[in-house]
């Protein structure tokens, strides 16, 4: 028996960035929120809802996983679409692992093949980036259909002469294999310390989160044409004088003024609704989410404005933050 003291193993700690990509409405935002355990990205049944990269942060004792949710990678039809694609490509070149989301309830199609071809270049470049194929919305199909889809996803990689580093079916809705996906993504991260303070869930500025919550509320129950044409900008967020009670820890009422931009008068009418009913409903729903986010009461003042063809106008795109 050796008299040498036992060597204590130092636990490996990993940290880094994972980017979720996929065609529009592949379930990326819902999966981001499920992994983080709290809402940090807006969700909508409308495609191309996400306009910004949202960083959600997963904290574990042995790792910190920073999730980057991106707009859907697609064949662009407007200047806005081109800029969103550029945003995705810039993000992909800087992350440690990519999660390619493919919904189980939709067949592998041209959009998926387009993205797979883009990812193939990253997988074989000088700085090889691992790609995990994530089959989302597994709860929406039968077991047999899921198995068939997994085969199709595997064949998609072979079609571009590559192999996915892992293939993981998940359901963000009921939590099926969400923890397993988290572990797989973390396994591809480099060793390193935490990148963000403990407890922080996103590095998005509050004004951006507020704008996203308003846009999510405005997108509910409207026509298909509107998502691409709606931009939301926070004008100001200022405490109202004479409200609140610092001694009792009661924050002041926050006046939040937000502008919603559409491209045509007909779209403005959709947002406002008959007698302003639709806009009031948007305000009520958004205010609840914003108060939960900020932890204080707010007065939400919404204004709908027309910025004609802003998706194709470089000056207006800059003005709206794109």
N, C-alpha and C positions, 0 to 999 in steps of 0.2 A: 504494500500500500504506500503510495507516494506521499511525502511530506510537503510537496509543493501546494501552495494555496490555489484553490479553484479560480480559473480565469473567468471573470464576470463578462458575459456577453452584452455588448452595447446594442440596444434596440435600434433597428434601422428606422429612420424617419424620412418619409418622402414628401415632396411638395412640388407643385407645378400646375400647368394649365392644360385643360382639356377643352377642345372646341367641338360643339355639336353642330353638325351640318346635315343638310338634306333638302329635298325639294320643299316648296311651300306646303304648310299644313301637314308636316310629317310627325308632329307631336313633340318638337324640340323644346318649346317653352314649357309645356306641361311636364316633360321629363326633368327639365332644369329645376322646376319648383319641387318636384317629388324628391329629387336627390338632396336639395338644400333643406327640405322640410318646411319651407315657408315660401310664400309667393314673392318672387323677385322679378318674374317676367310675365307680361300680360298674355292672356290666353284668349283665343277666339276661334270659332269654326271657320272664319274667313281666312283664305290663304294670304301669305305675305303680310302678316300682322306685325312681325318684328321689324323695326327700322334701325335699331341700334344694337351693338353687341352688349349684352347684359352679363355682368360677372356675378355669378352666385358662388358662395364659398362654403365648402363642406369641411367641417372640422372633425378630426379624429385624433386620438392620442398619438397614433403612429403616422399620421399623414394630414396634409391639408391639400384638398383638391379644389382648384379654382375653375369653375365652369364658365365657358364663354358661349353664350347663345347668339346665333347670328341670323340675319335675314335669310330666307330660303334662296339657295343658289339656283338660278334659272336663266333661260335665254332672254336677255333684256329687250324690251320694246321701247323704253324711254330712257332719257338721260338719268332719271332717278334710278331706274333698274340697273343701268351700267355702274352707277356709283355704289349701289348696294352690293353688286357682285365684286367690285374692287375692294370693298370693305371686307367681304368674306375672304377673298384671296390673301389680303394683307394679314388677316388674323391667322389663317391656316399656316402661313410661313413662320409664325412665331410661337406656336404651341408645342407641347410635349407629346400629346396624343390626340387623335381625332376620332370622334364618335359619329359614324355615318348612319343616320336614322332612316329606316325604310319601313313604312307602315304595313302591318300584316294584312290589313283589310284591302290593300290595293296591290295589283300586280306590278312587278318590276316593269318600268316603262322607260320611254325615251329620256325623261328628266333624270331618272336614276342613272341611266347609262352615261348621260352627259357629265354628271357629277363624278361617277366612277372613273371616267377618263381623266378628269381634272386631278383626282386624288392619286391616280397611278403615277403621275409625274412626281408628286411629293414622296411617294413610297419608294422611289428609286433614285431620288436626287442625292446630292452630296450630303445633305443632312436628312437622313431617312426618318420620316415621321410615321410611327405606328398608327394603323387605322383599325378600329373596332367596329364591325358591322352590328348595329343595334336594331333589332326588329321590334318596332314599337306597336302599341295597341293590340298586344297579343290577346287581350280579353275579348276582342270583337270577332274572333274566328274560332272554329273548332280545332281540336288537337291535330286532326289529319291535315286540315288546311294550313295550320302553322308549320307542320313538318314540310309540306310541299313548298311553302314560301321560303323556309330556311335553305332548301336545296337551290331554289332560284337565286337567292342572295349569294350563295357560294359560287354558283355558275357565273354570276355577274362579275366577280373578281377574276375568274379564269378568262372571261371574255376580253379583259384588258391585260391579260398575262400577269396577273398578280394573285396573291392570297391574302385574305384578311388576317390580321394578327389574332383576332378572336371574333366569334359570332355569338351574340347574347340576345335572346328574346326577352322582352320586358312588357309590363303593363304599368304605366304611371298611375292609372286610375285606381287599381286595387293593390298596388305595391308588389306585384309579382316580379321577383328577381331584381328589384331596384338595388337592394344591398349587394347582390352578386355583381351587378354592373359596376357599382361604386368600387368594389374590390378589384375588379379587372382593370378599370381605368387607372386606379392608384398603382397597380403593379407595373404600369408602363411609365410612371413618373421617376425622375432622378432623385437621388438622395439629397436632402436639403432641409433647412429650418422652415418654420411657418413664414408665409409671405404677408399675412394680414393678422391684425390683433384678434385674439380669441373672442368669439361672440359676434364678430362682424360678418354679416351675411351677404353684403353686396357693396361694391365701391361706386355704384351709380349715384350721382348727385341727386338730392331730394327733388329738385325742380324737374329733372328728367323723369323720375319715378312718378311724380304727380301728373305730368303730361301724359305718360303712358296709361295711367289709371283712367284719365278722362277719355283718352282715345279708345280704350277697351270698352268703356261704358257706351260710347257713341257708336261703336261698331255692332252692338247687339241689336239684332232684329231689323237691320236695314238691308237695302238692295245690294246685290253683288258688286255693282259698279263702284260703290263708295270707298271700300278699304284703300284702294290705290290712290284715291283722290283726297284723302283726309290727312291733314297735318295738324298737330297740336303744339302750341308754344305757350309756356308760362310767362306772362307779362311781368307779374311781381307777386311776391309773398311777403307781406308786412304785418307785424303785430299791430292790433288796433289799440290806440291810446285809451287809458282809463279802464281797461278790462284785465281780468286775471287778478290773482292775489299771491304775490311771491312768498309771503309769510306762511301761507297755507299750502304752498307748493302747487298752486293752480296757475298754469300758464295762460297768457293772454289769448283772446280770440285772434285767429290769424286770417287776415283778408288775402284770399288767393284769387288773382285775376288771370284768366286763361283765354287765349284766342284759338278758335278752331277754324282752320283754313280749308276751303274746298275750291274746286275749279270752276263751278258753274252755279248760276242762280237756282237751277232746279235741284242741285245737291244741297244748297243752303236750305231750301224748303223742306227737304227730307229730314235734315238734322233738327230743324226747329219744330216741325210737325204742326198740326192744326191748332191754332191758337197758342202755340208755344208749348204744347203738351209734351212733345218728344224731348225737347231741350230740358224741360223741368225734370223729366224722368232720368235723363242722362246726369243732370246735376245731383239728384238725390243719390243715385247709385255711386257716382264718383266720389261724392263727399264722404260717404261711409268708408270707402276704401282709403281715402286720403287721411281721414281722422285716425284710422287704425294704424296707418303707416307712420304718421307724425306724432301720435299720442297726445293730440290736443284738438280742441274744437276749431272749426274753420267756417268762414263765410266764403262760399264759392261763387264767383261771378264769371259766367261764361258768355263769350261773344263769338258769333259765327260770321266769318268774313270770306269774301270771294277773292282768290288770287288766281286769275285766269291762266290755265295751262301751266301751273307752277312746276309740274313734274318735268317739263321740257325746257324750262327757262333757267339758265345757269345763275343769273342774279337772284332770282327768287329762291332757288335751291339753297344758295349760300345764306340768304336771309332766314330761311327756315331750319338751318342747322345741318344741311346735307352737303 
